Amino acid sequence: MSNSTEVLKINKKRLIHLSSWIIFVLYFVVSYMLLWLEHRSKEITIYEPLFGALCITICSYLIFSSLQFYLPRKNQYLKILFICLFLTVMSVFLPLYLINQISDTFSIAHYYKILPYRTIINFLLLFCILIINITWNIQEEYEENKTRKEESERLVREAELYNLRQQLQPHFLFNSLNSIIALIGAKPDMAKKMTFQLSDFLRGTMRKDDKQLISLSDEIKHLELYLEIEKVRFGHRLNTALHYDDEVLQARVPSMIVQPLMENAIKHGLYNVTGDVLIETHIVLENNILTIGISNPFEADQYQNKKGNGFGLTSIHRRLFLIYGRTDLLSISKTETKFIARIKIPQND
């Protein structure tokens, strides 16, 4: 961002210098041609158009340089008009003074004759330059404010994404540690295995970034590691099935977007249902939209006693909004015996 800003400043300076030279040349040529058409004589002094062009160019530079550090506000229109009038007077009478110091044949009467026309032309020219510069600076200020706002919003989004992850991880970590503690006495080998699995899972989590898009195949590998830990916790009661075609494995998804969805399904599926539980995951890719649906069984009379859908679904909804700017990417539905949560991941890359 800073490099592009520097480039714009350099280009602006070049354009200012180029514009000043164009003003100088055009003013000189037009002034000289008008004098030649009026007198039609080869004895025309070059000082009048030369000093006139030089002074109007100096005034233009004063406008360019001053407005780089000062931008008039809406209630300062009179100040803009006063500046323009002051520079107009300067551009009209300074050439007269310089010519009188150099040339003895200069006709002051002729200069006063064309003074009203020269004043109007100089005023209009300087006023246009002033308005163009103010408009340009307002646009630059708008773009800078827009860039700062976007950068600030980006930092806020990243901070909120990080905060969501920090809230999700301790919940899973505490449950796993409690399970390990329970297994240490009765099944030490299984507790050891679960400890290593938890270590691998957390190590993989630390390598991931909240906004980083990874392939679905990597996400599934991470999900399978998570499921291995959960199966140690719940034993034979937890059964899972993943249904997808190989063509979807290259789709891009936010890292660890499926794990909290699966955690929510396990929580409500196993806690509210007696006996073995089958949690199914269906993944399809249609019209550049990757749909991931996870279903878990539930008993309606028990599930209705729950208030809300828990922090897991809320955090997924918020995270999808922060990444994609859409609120329709998470949906839930129910049948008589199943609760289904679906997320949609746009594949626009």
Disulfide bonds with the S-S distance in Angstrom:
none
